[in-house]
Amino acid sequence: MNRIADHEQYYDENFGKLLLSLSAFNGVEFEDCEFHDCHFSESTFKNCKFINCQFYRCNLSLLKIPQTRFFGVSFVECKLVGVDWTQANWPAFNIDHELKFRKCILNDGSFFGLTLNELVLDECKLHDVDFREGDFKHSSMTYCDFTHSLFMRTDLRRVDFTESTQYNIHVLENFVEGARFSRFEALHLLESLGVELVD
């Protein structure tokens, strides 16, 4: 498949190497579709739906997603810099949207205030990402780099941060009960309390 039209429905389609940066789409529905090596940077998907779709090695930086719905979507080796995920439609009746990111770059993005339980972030770069006031219970955020990312009143209960680095999580200003941290990196949690560590 090499074209996308407004208000169309696509089921079990494969989209490969589409060069559609700076494009705009409205009311398109994708179900069980795959996107390989596509360029959608600075494009807009408005009132669209992505259900059980996979993106591989796609450039989605500065993507705009007003009122677009995502469910069961995975991104692998994708570039998603500057995406404001709060623009999307996240129905309140569904707290687990089965969203997965593996080996992706999500720098400068925002998940502010979202409820995304069981979110999967694996081997991702997440510099300057806003997680404040979000609910990410039971998520897996392993082998990630959280340099300068923001956590404030964030629900991180039972989140797995194993082998992740550079997070600045104040344990008194976030909910971290049952969360898992690698032993060495967990020392950063004590720094937020003003504790001085000596050898």
N, CA, C and O of each residue as an XYZ file, in Angstrom:
796
protein
N       0.856     -1.194      0.000
C       0.000      0.000      0.000
C       0.891      1.243      0.000
O       1.788      1.371      0.834
N       0.638      2.166     -0.948
C       1.503      3.344     -1.057
C       0.738      4.662     -0.992
O       1.271      5.703     -1.376
N      -0.501      4.630     -0.510
C      -1.253      5.865     -0.361
C      -2.187      5.770      0.851
O      -2.582      4.679      1.265
N      -2.527      6.924      1.403
C      -3.465      7.008      2.517
C      -4.460      8.111      2.191
O      -4.056      9.229      1.872
N      -5.748      7.818      2.264
C      -6.785      8.791      1.948
C      -7.630      9.084      3.183
O      -7.842      8.203      4.017
N      -8.103     10.296      3.298
C      -8.941     10.695      4.427
C     -10.217      9.850      4.488
O     -10.777      9.459      3.464
N     -10.655      9.581      5.725
C     -11.921      8.894      5.999
C     -11.974      7.475      5.423
O     -13.055      6.918      5.232
N     -10.824      6.906      5.153
C     -10.772      5.518      4.679
C     -10.459      4.589      5.843
O      -9.947      5.018      6.877
N     -10.772      3.310      5.660
C     -10.450      2.278      6.638
C      -9.476      1.299      5.989
O      -9.697      0.821      4.877
N      -8.393      1.011      6.712
C      -7.382      0.089      6.204
C      -7.244     -1.058      7.186
O      -7.027     -0.845      8.379
N      -7.372     -2.272      6.681
C      -7.295     -3.460      7.533
C      -6.224     -4.404      6.995
O      -6.221     -4.750      5.814
N      -5.309     -4.817      7.887
C      -4.273     -5.794      7.533
C      -3.462     -5.359      6.312
O      -3.153     -6.164      5.433
N      -3.126     -4.072      6.281
C      -2.327     -3.543      5.171
C      -0.890     -3.329      5.615
O      -0.620     -3.125      6.799
N       0.035     -3.377      4.656
C       1.438     -3.077      4.904
C       1.807     -1.808      4.153
O       1.634     -1.717      2.938
N       2.318     -0.831      4.894
C       2.757      0.424      4.294
C       4.279      0.484      4.380
O       4.845      0.391      5.469
N       4.937      0.638      3.242
C       6.391      0.625      3.244
C       6.987      1.844      2.580
O       6.593      2.218      1.476
N       7.946      2.468      3.261
C       8.755      3.554      2.726
C       7.921      4.730      2.207
O       8.279      5.357      1.210
N       6.816      5.023      2.885
C       6.027      6.200      2.521
C       6.772      7.468      2.945
O       7.274      7.551      4.067
N       6.841      8.443      2.053
C       7.483      9.720      2.345
C       6.381     10.770      2.438
O       6.051     11.427      1.451
N       5.823     10.917      3.624
C       4.646     11.770      3.807
C       4.851     12.780      4.944
O       3.940     13.041      5.729
N       6.052     13.336      5.016
C       6.295     14.403      5.983
C       5.431     15.613      5.633
O       5.115     15.856      4.469
N       5.055     16.370      6.678
C       4.258     17.589      6.507
C       2.913     17.318      5.841
O       2.371     18.189      5.161
N       2.372     16.117      6.033
C       1.066     15.771      5.472
C      -0.011     15.892      6.549
O       0.295     15.988      7.737
N      -1.268     15.886      6.121
C      -2.393     15.955      7.056
C      -3.431     14.909      6.689
O      -3.820     14.786      5.528
N      -3.878     14.152      7.696
C      -4.872     13.102      7.477
C      -5.998     13.267      8.494
O      -5.764     13.652      9.639
N      -7.215     12.972      8.063
C      -8.365     13.169      8.936
C      -9.297     11.958      8.861
O      -9.672     11.518      7.774
N      -9.666     11.425     10.031
C     -10.664     10.378     10.098
C     -10.270      9.051      9.483
O     -11.130      8.298      9.026
N      -8.969      8.755      9.465
C      -8.505      7.488      8.879
C      -8.426      6.428      9.978
O      -7.992      6.718     11.093
N      -8.844      5.207      9.664
C      -8.773      4.102     10.614
C      -7.837      3.015     10.088
O      -7.955      2.561      8.950
N      -6.901      2.611     10.953
C      -5.957      1.555     10.622
C      -6.124      0.429     11.636
O      -6.088      0.674     12.842
N      -6.303     -0.773     11.173
C      -6.406     -1.913     12.079
C      -5.545     -3.060     11.562
O      -5.617     -3.423     10.388
N      -4.724     -3.630     12.460
C      -3.815     -4.727     12.107
C      -2.916     -4.354     10.933
O      -2.639     -5.184     10.067
N      -2.463     -3.104     10.908
C      -1.588     -2.642      9.829
C      -0.139     -2.546     10.307
O       0.130     -2.411     11.501
N       0.783     -2.618      9.349
C       2.203     -2.453      9.641
C       2.770     -1.319      8.794
O       2.411     -1.149      7.629
N       3.673     -0.541      9.417
C       4.340      0.563      8.743
C       5.847      0.326      8.834
O       6.394      0.208      9.930
N       6.505      0.257      7.705
C       7.944     -0.015      7.671
C       8.675      1.138      6.990
O       8.361      1.496      5.856
N       9.662      1.723      7.696
C      10.546      2.743      7.111
C       9.768      3.904      6.496
O      10.128      4.402      5.430
N       8.711      4.329      7.166
C       7.897      5.445      6.682
C       8.315      6.756      7.345
O       8.835      6.761      8.461
N       8.078      7.874      6.641
C       8.400      9.196      7.161
C       7.112     10.002      7.284
O       6.494     10.391      6.293
N       6.729     10.240      8.550
C       5.553     11.050      8.847
C       5.927     12.271      9.694
O       5.070     12.836     10.374
N       7.183     12.675      9.659
C       7.613     13.779     10.519
C       6.825     15.047     10.209
O       6.589     15.383      9.048
N       6.420     15.749     11.280
C       5.653     16.988     11.205
C       4.298     16.817     10.518
O       3.714     17.797     10.056
N       3.801     15.605     10.448
C       2.482     15.366      9.872
C       1.413     15.404     10.962
O       1.720     15.383     12.154
N       0.151     15.459     10.529
C      -0.978     15.498     11.458
C      -1.944     14.368     11.153
O      -2.403     14.212     10.022
N      -2.247     13.578     12.184
C      -3.303     12.567     12.096
C      -4.408     13.027     13.047
O      -4.269     12.921     14.266
N      -5.502     13.537     12.486
C      -6.594     14.079     13.292
C      -7.790     13.130     13.270
O      -8.214     12.673     12.209
N      -8.331     12.837     14.467
C      -9.500     11.955     14.586
C      -9.280     10.604     13.904
O     -10.202     10.042     13.313
N      -8.071     10.097     13.989
C      -7.746      8.801     13.379
C      -7.728      7.703     14.444
O      -7.784      7.984     15.641
N      -7.649      6.459     13.996
C      -7.544      5.328     14.911
C      -6.449      4.395     14.432
O      -6.368      4.059     13.250
N      -5.601      3.979     15.376
C      -4.594      2.955     15.127
C      -4.870      1.824     16.109
O      -4.633      1.968     17.308
N      -5.367      0.709     15.609
C      -5.732     -0.422     16.447
C      -4.869     -1.625     16.063
O      -4.882     -2.064     14.913
N      -4.119     -2.151     17.033
C      -3.262     -3.327     16.804
C      -2.330     -3.124     15.611
O      -2.241     -3.979     14.729
N      -1.638     -1.986     15.591
C      -0.717     -1.669     14.494
C       0.729     -1.689     14.989
O       0.995     -1.544     16.182
N       1.655     -1.873     14.047
C       3.083     -1.879     14.361
C       3.821     -0.910     13.444
O       3.564     -0.848     12.242
N       4.740     -0.158     14.039
C       5.600      0.752     13.290
C       7.046      0.284     13.455
O       7.505      0.061     14.575
N       7.763      0.137     12.339
C       9.156     -0.299     12.373
C      10.029      0.739     11.657
O       9.795      1.055     10.491
N      11.037      1.265     12.366
C      12.023      2.192     11.796
C      11.357      3.386     11.098
O      11.794      3.802     10.025
N      10.330      3.919     11.692
C       9.625      5.062     11.113
C      10.050      6.361     11.786
O      10.415      6.372     12.962
N      10.001      7.453     11.033
C      10.265      8.776     11.585
C       8.921      9.472     11.812
O       8.223      9.836     10.866
N       8.581      9.644     13.084
C       7.314     10.262     13.474
C       7.561     11.500     14.328
O       6.700     11.894     15.115
N       8.714     12.104     14.180
C       9.059     13.260     14.994
C       8.131     14.438     14.706
O       7.750     14.689     13.563
N       7.776     15.160     15.785
C       6.886     16.318     15.714
C       5.521     15.963     15.122
O       4.829     16.817     14.569
N       5.154     14.703     15.248
C       3.836     14.261     14.802
C       2.755     14.908     15.662
O       2.907     15.013     16.879
N       1.671     15.338     15.036
C       0.523     15.883     15.754
C      -0.621     14.875     15.666
O      -0.930     14.357     14.593
N      -1.246     14.605     16.824
C      -2.233     13.519     16.882
C      -3.519     13.955     17.593
O      -3.970     13.256     18.499
N      -4.125     15.092     17.211
C      -5.324     15.553     17.912
C      -6.486     14.562     17.804
O      -6.921     14.204     16.710
N      -6.973     14.131     18.970
C      -8.125     13.227     19.078
C      -7.940     11.901     18.336
O      -8.913     11.260     17.938
N      -6.690     11.504     18.158
C      -6.418     10.204     17.530
C      -6.301      9.136     18.610
O      -5.753      9.383     19.684
N      -6.816      7.955     18.315
C      -6.864      6.874     19.294
C      -5.799      5.838     18.973
O      -5.601      5.475     17.813
N      -5.109      5.363     20.018
C      -4.110      4.306     19.888
C      -4.490      3.165     20.819
O      -4.730      3.382     22.007
N      -4.544      1.964     20.289
C      -4.759      0.796     21.146
C      -4.002     -0.398     20.559
O      -4.151     -0.726     19.382
N      -3.190     -1.037     21.401
C      -2.438     -2.196     20.937
C      -1.398     -1.844     19.890
O      -1.152     -2.619     18.966
N      -0.777     -0.660     20.036
C       0.184     -0.183     19.035
C       1.605     -0.321     19.562
O       1.884     -0.009     20.719
N       2.497     -0.791     18.701
C       3.905     -0.908     19.096
C       4.787     -0.161     18.100
O       4.525     -0.137     16.897
N       5.842      0.447     18.646
C       6.816      1.185     17.849
C       8.179      0.553     18.093
O       8.596      0.408     19.243
N       8.872      0.180     17.037
C      10.173     -0.473     17.146
C      11.196      0.316     16.341
O      11.029      0.515     15.137
N      12.256      0.766     17.010
C      13.346      1.515     16.371
C      12.808      2.737     15.625
O      13.252      3.044     14.519
N      11.858      3.421     16.236
C      11.258      4.606     15.630
C      11.769      5.884     16.279
O      12.221      5.878     17.424
N      11.689      6.977     15.532
C      12.048      8.297     16.042
C      10.755      9.074     16.274
O      10.000      9.343     15.339
N      10.512      9.436     17.556
C       9.268     10.100     17.941
C       9.585     11.334     18.791
O       9.028     11.515     19.874
N      10.475     12.169     18.290
C      10.921     13.345     19.041
C       9.830     14.416     19.025
O       9.240     14.704     17.983
N       9.572     15.005     20.205
C       8.673     16.146     20.278
C       7.203     15.827     20.100
O       6.432     16.696     19.692
N       6.792     14.596     20.397
C       5.377     14.227     20.251
C       4.631     14.530     21.553
O       5.054     14.118     22.634
N       3.520     15.252     21.433
C       2.668     15.548     22.579
C       1.551     14.510     22.624
O       0.525     14.653     21.958
N       1.766     13.466     23.420
C       0.816     12.363     23.490
C      -0.478     12.761     24.186
O      -1.469     12.033     24.115
N      -0.479     13.912     24.861
C      -1.698     14.349     25.536
C      -2.766     14.813     24.548
O      -3.933     14.930     24.923
N      -2.397     15.078     23.306
C      -3.367     15.480     22.287
C      -4.287     14.334     21.875
O      -5.401     14.559     21.402
N      -3.811     13.114     22.059
C      -4.561     11.949     21.560
C      -5.800     11.685     22.409
O      -5.970     12.267     23.481
N      -6.651     10.808     21.919
C      -7.873     10.418     22.620
C      -7.596      9.148     23.415
O      -7.402      8.078     22.839
N      -7.579      9.271     24.747
C      -7.335      8.131     25.625
C      -8.602      7.907     26.464
O      -8.736      8.507     27.530
N      -9.522      7.071     26.013
C     -10.796      6.887     26.739
C     -10.576      6.480     28.194
O      -9.767      5.601     28.493
N     -11.306      7.132     29.087
C     -11.123      6.909     30.521
C     -11.498      5.494     30.944
O     -11.002      5.007     31.960
N     -12.357      4.830     30.192
C     -12.773      3.480     30.582
C     -11.679      2.443     30.344
O     -11.804      1.297     30.775
N     -10.606      2.845     29.659
C      -9.532      1.904     29.345
C      -8.228      2.450     29.916
O      -7.705      3.448     29.422
N      -7.695      1.797     30.962
C      -6.464      2.301     31.578
C      -5.213      1.638     31.016
O      -4.103      2.129     31.220
N      -5.387      0.525     30.311
C      -4.256     -0.153     29.671
C      -4.473     -0.111     28.165
O      -5.295     -0.850     27.622
N      -3.729      0.760     27.503
C      -3.914      0.940     26.067
C      -2.950      0.080     25.248
O      -2.895      0.184     24.023
N      -2.186     -0.779     25.952
C      -1.262     -1.726     25.292
C      -0.318     -1.005     24.329
O      -0.158     -1.388     23.170
N       0.300      0.054     24.855
C       1.235      0.850     24.072
C       2.651      0.383     24.373
O       3.034      0.246     25.535
N       3.435      0.136     23.309
C       4.787     -0.393     23.485
C       5.778      0.374     22.619
O       5.518      0.657     21.449
N       6.932      0.707     23.223
C       8.023      1.355     22.507
C       9.295      0.554     22.756
O       9.650      0.318     23.911
N       9.979      0.137     21.716
C      11.222     -0.620     21.862
C      12.315      0.024     21.006
O      12.154      0.199     19.799
N      13.418      0.370     21.652
C      14.564      0.966     20.970
C      14.161      2.225     20.196
O      14.591      2.428     19.060
N      13.334      3.065     20.821
C      12.858      4.289     20.188
C      13.492      5.524     20.824
O      14.010      5.466     21.940
N      13.443      6.641     20.096
C      13.872      7.932     20.611
C      12.621      8.778     20.819
O      11.932      9.130     19.862
N      12.333      9.103     22.087
C      11.117      9.846     22.432
C      11.439     11.176     23.105
O      10.632     11.685     23.882
N      12.588     11.732     22.823
C      13.014     12.973     23.476
C      11.993     14.095     23.295
O      11.300     14.170     22.280
N      11.916     14.976     24.320
C      11.095     16.191     24.259
C       9.608     15.906     24.082
O       8.874     16.754     23.575
N       9.157     14.732     24.489
C       7.740     14.395     24.391
C       7.001     14.684     25.687
O       7.612     15.022     26.701
N       5.673     14.547     25.646
C       4.871     14.787     26.845
C       3.813     13.701     27.023
O       3.023     13.402     26.128
N       3.840     13.115     28.248
C       2.792     12.193     28.688
C       2.082     12.802     29.912
O       1.533     12.074     30.739
N       2.097     14.118     30.018
C       1.608     14.824     31.196
C       0.156     14.439     31.507
O      -0.734     14.585     30.669
N      -0.058     13.945     32.727
C      -1.402     13.684     33.203
C      -2.106     12.487     32.607
O      -3.286     12.276     32.888
N      -1.429     11.697     31.794
C      -2.089     10.569     31.143
C      -2.144      9.342     32.052
O      -1.280      9.150     32.908
N      -3.162      8.523     31.856
C      -3.248      7.225     32.504
C      -2.914      6.165     31.468
O      -3.721      5.855     30.592
N      -1.711      5.614     31.584
C      -1.224      4.595     30.645
C      -0.622      3.453     31.465
O       0.597      3.288     31.515
N      -1.482      2.677     32.099
C      -0.998      1.533     32.867
C      -0.397      0.489     31.932
O      -0.838      0.323     30.795
N       0.622     -0.211     32.437
C       1.294     -1.285     31.691
C       1.947     -0.795     30.398
O       2.106     -1.555     29.442
N       2.321      0.481     30.384
C       3.099      1.028     29.267
C       4.443      0.299     29.201
O       5.041      0.000     30.235
N       4.912      0.016     27.990
C       6.205     -0.642     27.809
C       7.175      0.316     27.129
O       6.931      0.775     26.013
N       8.279      0.613     27.816
C       9.386      1.393     27.275
C      10.634      0.544     27.452
O      11.075      0.332     28.582
N      11.205      0.062     26.378
C      12.341     -0.853     26.457
C      13.480     -0.339     25.595
O      13.327     -0.181     24.383
N      14.635     -0.076     26.223
C      15.826      0.410     25.519
C      15.543      1.704     24.756
O      15.996      1.868     23.623
N      14.800      2.618     25.371
C      14.449      3.874     24.715
C      15.247      5.046     25.275
O      15.722      5.007     26.411
N      15.385      6.082     24.463
C      15.989      7.331     24.904
C      14.852      8.313     25.163
O      14.066      8.623     24.267
N      14.775      8.806     26.423
C      13.668      9.659     26.849
C      14.209     10.912     27.529
O      13.952     11.139     28.712
N      14.944     11.712     26.799
C      15.496     12.943     27.347
C      14.417     14.028     27.374
O      13.707     14.226     26.388
N      14.296     14.726     28.500
C      13.378     15.871     28.618
C      11.925     15.490     28.323
O      11.206     16.239     27.660
N      11.505     14.345     28.808
C      10.123     13.905     28.617
C       9.314     14.225     29.875
O       9.809     14.060     30.990
N       8.087     14.676     29.701
C       7.238     15.100     30.814
C       6.288     13.963     31.217
O       5.345     13.635     30.497
N       6.563     13.372     32.386
C       5.700     12.322     32.938
C       4.887     12.833     34.139
O       4.266     12.030     34.836
N       4.877     14.130     34.392
C       4.254     14.665     35.591
C       2.755     14.347     35.653
O       2.038     14.404     34.654
N       2.316     14.011     36.870
C       0.910     13.783     37.180
C       0.284     12.639     36.372
O      -0.940     12.528     36.298
N       1.120     11.795     35.771
C       0.603     10.651     35.022
C       0.456      9.412     35.897
O       1.011      9.341     36.993
N      -0.287      8.453     35.404
C      -0.517      7.181     36.097
C       0.029      6.070     35.205
O      -0.558      5.738     34.175
N       1.156      5.506     35.615
C       1.840      4.491     34.804
C       2.022      3.191     35.590
O       3.003      2.474     35.391
N       1.094      2.894     36.463
C       1.212      1.692     37.298
C       1.457      0.443     36.449
O       0.925      0.298     35.348
N       2.284     -0.453     37.001
C       2.568     -1.768     36.397
C       3.277     -1.657     35.037
O       3.265     -2.606     34.253
N       3.886     -0.514     34.761
C       4.581     -0.362     33.484
C       5.973     -0.987     33.537
O       6.509     -1.262     34.611
N       6.538     -1.202     32.363
C       7.908     -1.694     32.231
C       8.719     -0.614     31.526
O       8.482     -0.320     30.355
N       9.681     -0.019     32.243
C      10.515      1.049     31.692
C      11.981      0.650     31.848
O      12.728      1.300     32.580
N      12.381     -0.390     31.180
C      13.685     -1.005     31.384
C      14.703     -0.564     30.333
O      14.361     -0.296     29.181
N      15.976     -0.496     30.768
C      17.107     -0.181     29.883
C      16.916      1.167     29.169
O      17.359      1.330     28.032
N      16.266      2.123     29.825
C      15.991      3.426     29.222
C      16.887      4.510     29.820
O      17.425      4.352     30.916
N      17.037      5.607     29.086
C      17.788      6.774     29.525
C      16.798      7.923     29.730
O      16.220      8.429     28.768
N      16.603      8.335     30.997
C      15.621      9.348     31.351
C      16.261     10.705     31.671
O      15.757     11.430     32.529
N      17.337     11.052     31.013
C      18.049     12.297     31.297
C      17.108     13.506     31.223
O      16.456     13.738     30.205
N      17.050     14.273     32.324
C      16.265     15.514     32.427
C      14.759     15.313     32.261
O      14.040     16.286     32.035
N      14.271     14.099     32.365
C      12.822     13.890     32.297
C      12.176     14.282     33.623
O      12.821     14.257     34.670
N      10.908     14.640     33.566
C      10.203     15.207     34.718
C       9.220     14.209     35.323
O       8.379     13.640     34.627
N       9.346     14.009     36.640
C       8.416     13.184     37.401
C       7.943     14.011     38.595
O       8.755     14.420     39.426
N       6.658     14.257     38.684
C       6.090     14.995     39.814
C       4.646     14.539     40.000
O       3.839     14.617     39.073
N       4.327     14.062     41.202
C       3.003     13.483     41.467
C       2.664     12.411     40.436
O       1.520     12.285     40.000
N       3.677     11.650     40.059
C       3.522     10.581     39.071
C       3.322      9.250     39.779
O       4.043      8.934     40.725
N       2.355      8.474     39.330
C       2.090      7.164     39.924
C       2.957      6.121     39.230
O       2.688      5.716     38.099
N       4.000      5.697     39.934
C       4.967      4.731     39.396
C       4.943      3.439     40.204
O       5.931      2.707     40.243
N       3.824      3.165     40.842
C       3.733      1.968     41.665
C       3.881      0.710     40.814
O       3.213      0.525     39.797
N       4.796     -0.151     41.284
C       5.087     -1.432     40.642
C       5.597     -1.271     39.204
O       5.399     -2.150     38.366
N       6.252     -0.144     38.931
C       6.917      0.044     37.639
C       8.305     -0.584     37.699
O       9.000     -0.451     38.706
N       8.708     -1.257     36.647
C      10.028     -1.881     36.567
C      10.994     -0.949     35.841
O      10.890     -0.754     34.630
N      11.947     -0.368     36.601
C      12.969      0.509     36.031
C      14.314     -0.224     35.904
O      15.353      0.430     35.810
N      14.318     -1.531     35.900
C      15.563     -2.296     35.872
C      16.473     -1.846     34.728
O      16.048     -1.757     33.576
N      17.718     -1.569     35.066
C      18.780     -1.173     34.123
C      18.524      0.179     33.457
O      19.256      0.544     32.537
N      17.525      0.923     33.882
C      17.345      2.281     33.370
C      18.252      3.243     34.135
O      18.660      2.957     35.260
N      18.568      4.394     33.514
C      19.534      5.327     34.083
C      19.049      6.768     33.984
O      18.112      7.088     33.252
N      19.726      7.625     34.751
C      19.593      9.084     34.672
C      18.207      9.609     35.042
O      17.833     10.710     34.638
N      17.445      8.830     35.807
C      16.153      9.359     36.247
C      16.333     10.206     37.505
O      17.203      9.937     38.334
N      15.501     11.226     37.627
C      15.496     12.086     38.816
C      14.091     12.015     39.403
O      13.222     12.818     39.062
N      13.882     11.051     40.285
C      12.556     10.791     40.842
C      12.595     11.076     42.341
O      13.259     10.355     43.086
N      11.904     12.099     42.788
C      11.838     12.427     44.208
C      10.836     11.480     44.865
O       9.651     11.482     44.533
N      11.335     10.670     45.805
C      10.492      9.605     46.350
C       9.351     10.135     47.213
O       8.386      9.412     47.462
N       9.443     11.379     47.674
C       8.362     11.942     48.479
C       7.333     12.694     47.635
O       6.268     13.060     48.132
N       7.649     12.921     46.370
C       6.738     13.668     45.500
C       6.130     12.797     44.406
O       5.405     13.284     43.539
N       6.437     11.497     44.458
C       5.887     10.545     43.497
C       5.466      9.283     44.244
O       5.839      9.092     45.402
N       4.703      8.434     43.595
C       4.249      7.179     44.199
C       5.112      6.055     43.632
O       4.996      5.713     42.455
N       5.975      5.482     44.468
C       6.952      4.511     43.967
C       6.857      3.157     44.684
O       7.755      2.327     44.540
N       5.794      2.924     45.445
C       5.679      1.657     46.166
C       5.733      0.482     45.194
O       5.016      0.443     44.194
N       6.589     -0.458     45.512
C       6.689     -1.676     44.715
C       7.444     -1.527     43.409
O       7.552     -2.489     42.649
N       7.979     -0.321     43.126
C       8.759     -0.129     41.900
C      10.118     -0.823     42.033
O      10.634     -0.990     43.138
N      10.684     -1.222     40.901
C      11.971     -1.918     40.894
C      13.026     -1.034     40.249
O      12.819     -0.484     39.167
N      14.172     -0.905     40.934
C      15.282     -0.105     40.434
C      16.563     -0.925     40.536
O      16.724     -1.720     41.462
N      17.465     -0.733     39.591
C      18.778     -1.358     39.711
C      19.501     -0.756     40.913
O      19.370      0.438     41.184
N      20.250     -1.567     41.621
C      20.809     -1.164     42.901
C      21.651      0.111     42.804
O      21.462      1.028     43.603
N      22.570      0.185     41.849
C      23.450      1.356     41.766
C      22.658      2.611     41.416
O      22.857      3.656     42.035
N      21.765      2.523     40.434
C      20.998      3.700     40.020
C      20.030      4.153     41.104
O      19.646      5.321     41.145
N      19.632      3.234     41.984
C      18.697      3.594     43.059
C      19.301      4.610     44.019
O      18.574      5.253     44.777
N      20.624      4.763     43.996
C      21.262      5.771     44.848
C      20.764      7.178     44.516
O      20.756      8.056     45.379
N      20.348      7.392     43.260
C      19.809      8.706     42.877
C      18.533      9.022     43.647
O      18.222     10.189     43.885
N      17.798      7.990     44.037
C      16.583      8.220     44.810
C      16.910      8.818     46.167
O      16.155      9.639     46.688
N      18.047      8.402     46.746
C      18.455      8.951     48.034
C      18.916     10.399     47.902
O      18.751     11.196     48.825
N      19.491     10.732     46.754
C      19.940     12.107     46.543
C      18.769     13.080     46.619
O      18.921     14.214     47.075
N      17.595     12.627     46.167
C      16.424     13.500     46.198
C      15.994     13.809     47.626
O      15.250     14.762     47.859
N      16.454     13.012     48.578
C      16.133     13.254     49.981
C      17.178     14.069     50.696
O      17.056     14.339     51.891
N      18.220     14.468     49.959
C      19.292     15.242     50.585
C      20.222     14.392     51.420
O      20.942     14.902     52.277
N      20.207     13.068     51.164
C      21.064     12.167     51.911
C      22.471     12.192     51.317
O      22.635     12.136     50.098
N      23.492     12.277     52.185
C      24.877     12.236     51.722
C      25.405     10.823     51.862
O      25.352     10.229     52.939
N      25.913     10.292     50.762
C      26.435      8.926     50.765
C      27.958      8.965     50.858
O      28.602      9.716     50.125
N      28.530      8.175     51.738
C      29.979      8.102     51.887
C      30.420      6.647     51.764
O      29.682      5.721     52.103
N      31.650      6.474     51.266
C      32.209      5.110     51.148
C      32.805      4.671     52.473
O      33.323      3.560     52.580
